[in-house]
Amino acid sequence: MKVQNIKDVEKFFEVVDSCVGKVELVTGEGDRLNLKSKLCQYVSLANIFSNGASIPELEIVAHEPEDIHKLLNFMMNS
């Protein structure tokens, strides 16, 4: 799924951390990074967040249906 305009990065990571299954960020090169890993959260996304603006668009893969619902709910209510 594509997620757009993430303004509350801290809340986004809280939602990711609450997911029961794997949640991955798909890079432009097609690599998949585990977003439940704190190291990947800080290192792989540091470039995106470094400009201080909201994140325009990311491709996220969630493997569990309830996790997809959590992420969709976050996007719709934030």
Residue pairs with C-beta under 8 A, 6 or more apart in sequence:
1 59
1 60
1 61
1 62
1 68
1 71
1 72
2 57
2 58
2 59
2 60
3 55
3 57
3 58
3 59
3 60
3 71
3 75
4 55
4 56
4 57
4 58
4 75
5 54
5 55
5 56
5 57
6 12
6 54
6 55
6 58
6 78
7 54
7 78
8 78
9 49
9 55
11 74
11 78
12 74
12 78
13 35
13 41
15 70
15 71
15 74
16 23
16 35
16 36
16 41
16 71
17 36
18 70
19 36
19 62
19 64
19 66
19 67
19 70
19 71
20 64
20 66
20 67
21 62
21 63
21 64
21 67
22 34
22 36
22 61
22 62
22 63
22 64
23 34
23 35
23 36
23 60
23 61
23 62
23 63
23 67
23 71
24 32
24 33
24 34
24 35
24 60
24 61
24 62
25 32
25 33
25 35
25 40
25 44
25 45
25 58
25 59
25 60
26 32
26 59
26 60
26 61
27 33
27 44
32 61
33 40
33 44
34 40
35 41
35 60
45 55
48 55
48 58
49 55
60 71
62 68
62 70
62 71
